[in-house]
Amino acid sequence: MRRGFKSEAERLADRVRTQLGLRSDVPPDIRQLAEHLRVEVVDAQELVGMDSLQELEALQPGAFSAATFHLPGGRTVAVYNPCNEPARTKSDIAHELAHVLLGHEVRELQQIGGHAFFTCDPEQEEEANWLAGCLLLPRQLLLRHAYAGSDAATLAAAAGVSVPMARFRLNTSGVLLQARRGRTAGGRGRS
């Protein structure tokens, strides 16, 4: 990831929360964010049969989570895989909205089991993953849970995200270290 991107993503996620009128420790409702960005969110089974989605999942598990399409007339549609768990779907949609917020463009066409997929380059995927995490789990929310000693499962349940997403944000954001230092600095809590 390019230098400074992680901090930039935290600031962008904060701006989005501000635009939506949310506190700094409140994640946006992902569908409200999509509406704010004028992105239609569509269940893939509205476009193709569930049998096709399940067949693709059997051919290559996890091959399709979500995709964004920029259609004529300025219409943007994020299509998600209904086969995934709700917490995963929330992350998938946040990832697609992160691509939109970052202005990423489609770069490659890939074929899997006779189905065509457009993808972004790996750096853009990494950026969208990071920003999606910032959107779903704001730093202030992470800090509150880190100071309380919450584990990833507790945070995930509170925020409606997957445990892997909660673990990722707790482990990569630096809040666990910050909370540990805060607790050991005279036992006064946050510094």
C-alpha positions as CSV (number, residue, x, y, z in Angstrom):
1,M,0.0,0.0,0.0
2,R,1.3,3.4,-0.8
3,R,2.8,5.5,2.0
4,G,0.2,7.4,4.0
5,F,-2.8,5.6,2.6
6,K,-3.8,4.0,6.0
7,S,-4.1,7.5,7.7
8,E,-5.8,8.9,4.6
9,A,-8.4,6.1,4.7
10,E,-9.1,6.7,8.4
11,R,-9.7,10.4,7.6
12,L,-11.9,9.6,4.6
13,A,-14.0,7.2,6.8
14,D,-14.3,10.0,9.4
15,R,-15.5,12.5,6.7
16,V,-18.1,10.0,5.5
17,R,-19.4,9.6,9.0
18,T,-19.5,13.4,9.4
19,Q,-21.5,13.7,6.1
20,L,-23.9,11.2,7.4
21,G,-24.3,13.0,10.7
22,L,-22.7,10.2,12.7
23,R,-20.4,10.4,15.8
24,S,-16.8,9.4,15.3
25,D,-17.3,6.0,17.0
26,V,-20.4,5.0,15.1
27,P,-20.1,3.0,11.9
28,P,-22.5,4.0,9.1
29,D,-25.4,1.8,8.1
30,I,-23.9,0.3,5.0
31,R,-27.0,0.7,2.9
32,Q,-27.5,4.3,4.1
33,L,-23.9,4.9,2.9
34,A,-24.7,3.3,-0.5
35,E,-27.7,5.5,-0.8
36,H,-25.6,8.6,0.1
37,L,-23.1,7.6,-2.6
38,R,-25.9,6.9,-5.1
39,V,-25.0,3.3,-5.4
40,E,-27.8,0.8,-5.9
41,V,-27.2,-2.4,-3.9
42,V,-28.6,-5.5,-5.6
43,D,-28.8,-9.1,-4.5
44,A,-27.1,-11.2,-7.3
45,Q,-30.0,-13.6,-7.4
46,E,-32.1,-10.8,-8.8
47,L,-29.8,-11.0,-11.9
48,V,-29.0,-14.7,-12.1
49,G,-30.5,-17.7,-10.6
50,M,-29.5,-19.0,-7.2
51,D,-28.5,-22.3,-8.9
52,S,-25.9,-20.4,-10.9
53,L,-24.5,-18.7,-7.8
54,Q,-24.3,-22.0,-5.9
55,E,-22.7,-23.7,-9.0
56,L,-20.0,-21.0,-9.0
57,E,-19.5,-21.3,-5.3
58,A,-19.0,-25.1,-5.8
59,L,-16.5,-24.5,-8.7
60,Q,-14.5,-22.0,-6.7
61,P,-15.5,-21.1,-3.2
62,G,-15.3,-17.4,-2.5
63,A,-14.8,-16.5,-6.2
64,F,-17.6,-14.0,-6.1
65,S,-18.5,-11.9,-3.1
66,A,-19.5,-8.6,-4.7
67,A,-18.9,-6.4,-7.7
68,T,-19.6,-2.9,-8.8
69,F,-20.8,-1.9,-12.2
70,H,-20.8,1.7,-13.6
71,L,-23.7,1.7,-16.1
72,P,-24.6,4.1,-18.8
73,G,-26.3,7.3,-17.5
74,G,-24.1,7.5,-14.4
75,R,-25.9,4.6,-12.7
76,T,-23.7,2.6,-10.2
77,V,-24.7,-0.8,-9.0
78,A,-23.1,-3.0,-6.3
79,V,-24.1,-6.6,-6.7
80,Y,-23.5,-9.0,-3.8
81,N,-23.5,-12.7,-3.4
82,P,-26.5,-13.8,-1.2
83,C,-24.8,-17.1,-0.4
84,N,-22.6,-15.4,2.1
85,E,-23.4,-14.7,5.8
86,P,-24.9,-11.3,6.6
87,A,-21.8,-10.1,8.4
88,R,-19.7,-11.1,5.4
89,T,-22.1,-9.4,3.0
90,K,-21.8,-6.2,5.0
91,S,-18.1,-6.3,4.5
92,D,-18.4,-7.1,0.8
93,I,-20.7,-4.2,0.2
94,A,-18.4,-1.9,2.3
95,H,-15.5,-3.1,0.1
96,E,-17.4,-2.2,-3.1
97,L,-18.3,1.2,-1.7
98,A,-14.7,1.8,-0.8
99,H,-13.8,1.2,-4.4
100,V,-16.4,3.9,-5.3
101,L,-15.1,6.3,-2.7
102,L,-11.5,5.8,-3.9
103,G,-12.4,6.2,-7.6
104,H,-10.9,2.9,-8.5
105,E,-11.3,1.6,-12.1
106,V,-11.8,-1.9,-13.3
107,R,-8.5,-3.3,-14.7
108,E,-8.8,-7.0,-15.7
109,L,-11.3,-9.4,-17.1
110,Q,-11.1,-12.9,-15.6
111,Q,-13.0,-16.1,-16.4
112,I,-14.0,-18.6,-13.8
113,G,-16.2,-21.6,-14.8
114,G,-17.5,-19.8,-17.9
115,H,-18.4,-16.6,-15.9
116,A,-16.6,-13.4,-16.6
117,F,-15.4,-11.2,-13.8
118,F,-13.9,-7.7,-13.8
119,T,-11.3,-7.0,-11.1
120,C,-9.1,-4.2,-9.9
121,D,-5.4,-4.4,-9.5
122,P,-4.1,-6.0,-6.2
123,E,-3.0,-2.6,-4.8
124,Q,-6.5,-1.2,-5.3
125,E,-8.0,-4.3,-3.7
126,E,-5.8,-3.9,-0.7
127,E,-6.8,-0.2,-0.4
128,A,-10.5,-1.1,-0.6
129,N,-10.1,-3.8,2.1
130,W,-8.4,-1.2,4.4
131,L,-11.0,1.5,3.8
132,A,-13.9,-1.0,4.2
133,G,-12.5,-1.8,7.6
134,C,-12.2,1.8,8.5
135,L,-15.8,2.4,7.5
136,L,-17.2,-0.6,9.4
137,L,-15.1,-0.3,12.5
138,P,-14.2,3.3,13.2
139,R,-11.0,3.9,15.2
140,Q,-12.9,5.5,18.1
141,L,-15.1,2.4,18.4
142,L,-12.0,0.2,18.3
143,L,-10.4,2.2,21.0
144,R,-13.5,2.0,23.2
145,H,-13.5,-1.8,22.9
146,A,-9.7,-2.1,23.3
147,Y,-9.7,-0.1,26.5
148,A,-12.6,-2.3,27.8
149,G,-10.6,-5.4,27.0
150,S,-13.1,-6.7,24.5
151,D,-12.0,-9.5,22.2
152,A,-12.7,-9.7,18.4
153,A,-15.9,-11.8,18.9
154,T,-17.4,-9.2,21.3
155,L,-16.5,-6.3,18.9
156,A,-17.9,-8.3,15.9
157,A,-21.2,-8.9,17.7
158,A,-21.5,-5.3,18.8
159,A,-20.7,-3.9,15.3
160,G,-22.5,-6.6,13.2
161,V,-19.3,-7.6,11.4
162,S,-17.5,-10.9,11.0
163,V,-15.0,-12.0,13.6
164,P,-12.2,-12.0,11.0
165,M,-13.0,-8.3,10.2
166,A,-13.0,-7.4,13.9
167,R,-9.7,-9.2,14.5
168,F,-8.1,-7.6,11.4
169,R,-9.0,-4.1,12.6
170,L,-8.0,-4.7,16.2
171,N,-4.6,-6.2,15.1
172,T,-3.7,-3.8,12.4
173,S,-4.9,-0.4,13.7
174,G,-2.6,-0.2,16.7
175,V,-5.4,0.3,19.2
176,L,-4.5,-2.8,21.2
177,L,-1.0,-1.4,21.8
178,Q,-2.4,2.1,22.5
179,A,-4.9,0.7,25.1
180,R,-2.2,-1.4,26.7
181,R,0.1,1.6,27.0
182,G,-2.8,3.7,28.3
183,R,-3.6,1.2,31.0
184,T,0.0,0.8,32.1
185,A,0.6,4.5,32.3
186,G,-0.3,4.9,35.9
187,G,-3.5,2.8,35.5
188,R,-5.3,6.0,34.4
189,G,-6.9,4.6,31.3
190,R,-6.8,6.7,28.1
191,S,-4.0,9.1,27.6
